[in-house]
Structure formats: C-alpha cells, structure tokens
Amino acid sequence: MLMSELLHTALPGLPPPKVGKVREVYDLGDALLIVATDRISAFDVVMANGIPDKGRILSQMSAFWFDELAPVCPHHVISTDDDAVAARLESPRPELKGRATLAKKAKPLEIECVARGYIAGSLFKQYRSEGGKILGFDLPDGMVDSDRLGEPIFSPATKAKEGHDENIDFVRACDIVGRETAEKVRDWTLELYRRAAAHCAAAGIILADTKFEFGETDEGIIWIDEALTPDSSRFWDASLYSPGRSQPSYDKQFVRDYLETLDWDKRPPGPVLPPDIVAKTRAKYVEAFERITGRAF
C-alpha cells in the first residue's frame, strides 16, 4: 500500500517558506532548508494530489549526484543528514526524513543551463519549425525526434515567471549574465552532462538532456537547486531507444498521458490523479532512482 503524500509543510519557529511547484524553501538566516514535497506538476500546473515518496526520491537522487559530481564544480549542499536537519528545528519533524537539504544561500542566475545530447522536446519542435540553423547551432538536415546529436550542446533558457521558458542562444545568455559567467556555467554544464551521461549509460539508461541552476555567492558561482532528477532530466531506457518517436521516459509521462485524455483546459486548478496513474508514476521514479544510484529505495 502506498504511503500518503506530503503536499505542504509548516515548521514551527520558522517564517513561511518560499513555495515552488515542488520545493518549499525556508530561510534559516545563515543557510536555507530545502524541502522536496510530493507535489507533481504537468503543463506548468500543480495537480490536486501528489505522488507518495516523490520528494524523498528527488532529494536523495539530487544528493547522490551532487556528491558524485562534486569534482566538477562547487555546489550548495551543506548536509542532507536527517540529524543535521533536525538540529536546526525547534522540534522533531519526522515528515522531513529523507526529503530535506541544508544548503548555502546563493543568488540564482537569470538563465537555466540546459545540456542536450539528443534532440527532443522543445528543441525538436523548434528544429522542425525553423530548420537546423537555430540558437547559434547548425544542425544537420533530416534529424528525427530523439536523434542523437553529434556532440552535446549547451542550450540555455530564460526563466519564465509564467508559462514556459524560452530557449536562447549563447550570445543572449552572455547579455543576461555576462560573458565570463556564461562561459563558466556553459563549461560546467557540459562536463556535468558528460559525466552523468556516462554513469547512466553504464546502468542502461540514456540521459537525453538535463537542466542545471547556478547561483552567485561571495565565494563565487555554485551549482544549486536540484541535480539530475526525473523532474529536471529526460532519462530513457537504452533497451527501448528508437529514434523517430517520443521515447518512454522515467518521469511524469503517465501523468501527462492521462491528462491529455481529459476535458481539461490545462489551467489551474489541476485535477485529481487516479490511483493507478499515481502508482505507475511512483514506480517509474523509484526505478530511475534504483538503477541510477545502485541503491534500494
């Protein structure tokens, strides 16, 4: 039987958190407490119910990757230890077990840093409508959905306050954050992707693309937010890979497919997800975690 989901938190003695689609961020003064809830969004709308354990999976998968890829660049994690988290709170909060991160404060950069090894999603849609000369790249003619790119590319995006982010070229990224910073996060993004893709390949998984967030601190730029989770990445089963179509993926595919069958205008509030969709989605998140980390959940 599935456990009930954690959709919201309220921690005594702390000011109300900054609430995102999935995470709730508490300001501890000298650090941040980031809690991953079990909320799930699709089409930029948060659903009425969540996926049990999703937040724990996201938090623990991020912790795995931040540790695994620490040689590439500095990151924001101070600790994900439950006792370290509990020490910062007025009273024990068992609901936070496995889903909380103590993190360094940083001012997020105004771009998202996306690495792509395959043409899929918004990039393929843009390629299909505009051709190969897009975003500063000259992609070959005749590519099909999910084709592998000749080499991984850095494809930054703006951060939309509402709706979808917009893919931009490197020149515009430089205009937004400065050339030196853009070059640094581009190089980090591509190296993080290469190392993560190699790790995933050894587990029989294709890392098609992923997005990273970086932030500024007094000590310099660091990697922040989440790391290579099914919410921020396209993970495909290598044994099922077949270019020319959308690939089965380890993410909220079941949720999106179900929502497409509804008479719903894709505006808030999000509908209630039925038990079978919740169970199938949870199973995909668990499978991705276990295959990639080599740990039982």
Beta strands, then each sheet from edge to edge (+ up, - down):
strand 1: 18-19
strand 2: 23-27
strand 3: 32-36
strand 4: 41-42
strand 5: 45-46
strand 6: 77-79
strand 7: 100-103
strand 8: 107-108
strand 9: 111-118
strand 10: 133-134
strand 11: 137-138
strand 12: 148-154
strand 13: 157-158
strand 14: 205-217
strand 15: 220-224
strand 16: 233-237
sheet 1: 1+ 2- 3+ 7- 6+
sheet 2: 4+ 5-
sheet 3: 8+ 14- 9+ 12-
sheet 4: 8+ 14- 15+
sheet 5: 8+ 14- 16+
sheet 6: 8+ 14- 9+ 13-
sheet 7: 10+ 11-
end
